[in-house]
Amino acid sequence: MEIFLDMSTWTIVSWVFVGLLTGVNIFIFIKLKKVSEQMLKMAFPGAKNMNEAIGNLQKMMGGAGGAGANPFAAMGGMGGGKAGVNQSQLSQAMRMLQESQKRAGRK
């Protein structure tokens, strides 16, 4: 009985293994693609693809009561609104930080 197989047998076994792993990867990719398409349809019911969904999202955000294209501007500038708003928020936060440091220094 021969313990070591010759090189051509190992090559064949390796390629079979590569083919098997490739098949598994393709199967997983197809499943994930179906799931992502379902999620897209749930989030944006009328959209056929991601570009259309993004376009619909931008239209919705453009029509959000004075918020412009920035969805966070109406919520207090979380994501960065206009430069003046951000600057005033930053200065207010710095004042609050200085006040809290003064209080901590007194104790």
Secondary structure by P-SEA (a helix, b strand, c coil): ccccccaaaaaaaaaaaaaaaaaaaaaaaaaaaaaaaaaaaaaccccccaaaaaaaaaaaaaacccccccccccccccccccaaaaaaaaaaaaaaaaaaaaaaaac
